[in-house]
Amino acid sequence: MDTKLLQKHISEYIKSIKTDKATFEQDQTERAERAAYYQSWTPEKLGSMTEEQFSEFMVKLWAMLIWGNKKYVVDKLISDNSFPKFSNSRWSE
């Protein structure tokens, strides 16, 4: 590992936090809200989720942030796999 490069990026990150505290705090709040949202899902709740809940669940993922049309991605995922595959009882195991 290039520790000098790592240290450079850490220093730049710390500098960006200090120069734009509002954005940093907003990002931290958003992360905490996302964590609380996903931690609220129990195996039972996952097993009984509706398509609408599944869509909301997927759209909130960090990986989905790059997609402009998130609904398209979720709809494609459901159409390629069918929703019942996502909502079966394996969540309860």
C-alpha positions in Angstrom: 0.0 0.0 0.0 1.2 3.5 -0.8 1.0 5.1 2.6 2.1 8.5 1.3 -0.7 8.5 -1.2 -3.2 7.4 1.5 -2.0 10.1 3.9 -2.3 12.7 1.1 -6.0 11.7 0.6 -6.7 11.7 4.3 -5.2 15.1 4.6 -7.3 16.4 1.7 -10.4 14.9 3.2 -9.8 16.5 6.6 -9.2 19.8 4.9 -12.4 19.5 2.9 -14.3 18.8 6.2 -12.9 22.0 7.7 -13.7 24.2 4.7 -17.3 22.9 4.2 -18.6 21.9 7.6 -22.3 22.3 6.5 -21.9 19.7 3.7 -20.0 17.4 6.0 -22.7 17.6 8.7 -25.5 17.1 6.1 -23.7 14.0 4.8 -23.3 12.7 8.3 -27.0 13.2 9.0 -28.0 11.5 5.8 -25.7 8.5 6.6 -27.2 8.2 10.1 -30.8 8.3 8.6 -29.9 5.6 6.1 -28.4 3.4 8.7 -31.5 3.8 11.0 -33.8 3.0 8.0 -32.0 -0.2 7.1 -31.5 -1.3 10.7 -35.3 -1.0 11.2 -35.9 -3.9 8.7 -36.4 -7.2 10.6 -36.5 -10.6 8.8 -40.3 -10.6 9.2 -40.6 -7.1 7.7 -38.4 -8.1 4.8 -40.4 -11.2 4.2 -43.6 -9.3 3.9 -42.5 -6.2 2.0 -44.6 -5.0 -0.9 -43.2 -4.0 -4.3 -43.5 -0.3 -3.2 -41.5 -1.0 -0.1 -38.9 -3.0 -2.1 -38.6 0.0 -4.5 -38.1 2.4 -1.6 -35.6 0.0 0.0 -33.5 -0.2 -3.2 -33.7 3.5 -4.1 -32.2 4.4 -0.7 -29.1 2.3 -1.3 -25.9 4.3 -1.8 -25.1 2.3 -4.9 -28.3 3.7 -6.5 -27.1 7.3 -6.1 -25.4 7.1 -9.5 -28.6 6.2 -11.3 -30.7 9.1 -12.6 -33.8 7.0 -13.1 -33.9 4.8 -10.1 -37.4 3.5 -10.8 -36.1 2.1 -14.1 -33.4 0.1 -12.3 -35.8 -1.3 -9.6 -38.4 -2.1 -12.2 -35.8 -3.9 -14.3 -34.5 -5.8 -11.3 -38.1 -6.9 -10.5 -38.9 -7.8 -14.2 -35.7 -9.8 -14.6 -36.2 -11.8 -11.4 -39.9 -11.5 -10.5 -40.9 -9.9 -7.2 -41.9 -13.1 -5.4 -38.2 -14.2 -5.6 -37.4 -11.2 -3.4 -40.2 -11.6 -1.0 -40.0 -15.3 -0.2 -39.6 -16.8 3.3 -35.8 -17.0 3.1 -35.5 -13.7 5.0 -36.9 -15.5 8.1 -34.3 -18.2 8.1 
